[in-house]
Amino acid sequence: MNKIMYRIRITVLKKAHYQDLIDKYENVLLEACPIKLGDVFIVENCEKPTKLCDSAWETLYPFIKGLSEGKEDYFDGWMKNKKSVLLSCNDGFRPVSFLVEVIE
């Protein structure tokens, strides 16, 4: 029996930029995070969208996998939509907040 895999939408809601931490700790980067506020990525069959950075994908993937397989209510009632999560990537210099939700 094949399991239904829900499609997932990832929306970029916020981007932070901590210049003081960048100046103190980070090596100079030619291009840091290419993600823009309002970007939307669609996940089909738990495959990483082409333009989503690897670091963000590593953070989001466990939740994407669970939601795509029907898991709900990750944070015990915190989210108004039980088929969603609000997560940030693990970049301490430029964290990005993502809304990850099931597309029905």
N, C-alpha and C positions, 0 to 999 in steps of 0.2 A: 504494500500500500504506500503510495506517494504522499508525503507530507506537504501541506500547503505552505508555501513560502510567501509571506506578505512583502510587498514593495515598501521601501523605506525612503522618506524624504529627510534630508539633512539641510537645515537652513542656518546660515551664519547670522547670529543676532547681535553680537557685540565683539569688538576687538579692543584689547588694551595694549598699551605700549609703555614700558617702564624704562625710560631713558637713563635714569640714575643707575639701574642695575646693568643695563647694556654697557654704559660707560665704564663701570667698575669691573665687570666680570666677563663680558663677551668679547671674543675675537671679532675683528671686522668681517662682516659677511657681505658679499656682493648682492645677493638677494635673499632676504629672509622669507617670511611668510607671504606667498602670493595670493592668499585668500582675501576676498573683499567682502565688506559688509553687504548683506543681502544675497550673497551667492547661495544657490540652491543646487544640491546634488541628489540624484535619484539612485538608489541602490536596488539592483535586481539580482536575485539569487545570491545574496551576500557577497557580491563581487565589488571590489573597491572602485569607486568612480575615478576616471582617469585623472582629473585635475585636483583631486583631494590629496593633500600631502600625506606621506607615509606616517609621519608622527601623529597626526590627527587620527588617521585610520586605526593605528594601534590602540589608541585610547578609546575610540568609539566602537570598534568592532565587537567586543563582547556584548554590548548592549544592542547593537544592530542585529547580531545573530539571534539573541534572545527574542527581541521584538519581532523579527521576521518569522520566528517559529511559534509565535503566539503568546510569549510571556508578557505579563502585564504588571502594573503597579510596582515598579522597581523600588521606589522610595517610600513605601507604605503610606500612601495618601498625600504625599507632597505635591504631586502633579495633578492638575485639574483633569487632564486627559491621561487616563491610566495606560494608554498605548503610546506613551511618549516619555522622553527623558531630556533633561537639560544638562549638558556636559561641557566641560572645557578641555581643550587640548593640554598637553603636558609641557608646553613652552612657557617657562617661567619669565621670559623677557617680553613676549608678545602673546599672552593667552587669548584664545578665541573661544567664545561661547557658542555652542551649537544646540539647536533644537532638533532632536532626532525623533521622528514620529512615523507611525504606520500610515500608509496610504490605503484608504478603503474605497 
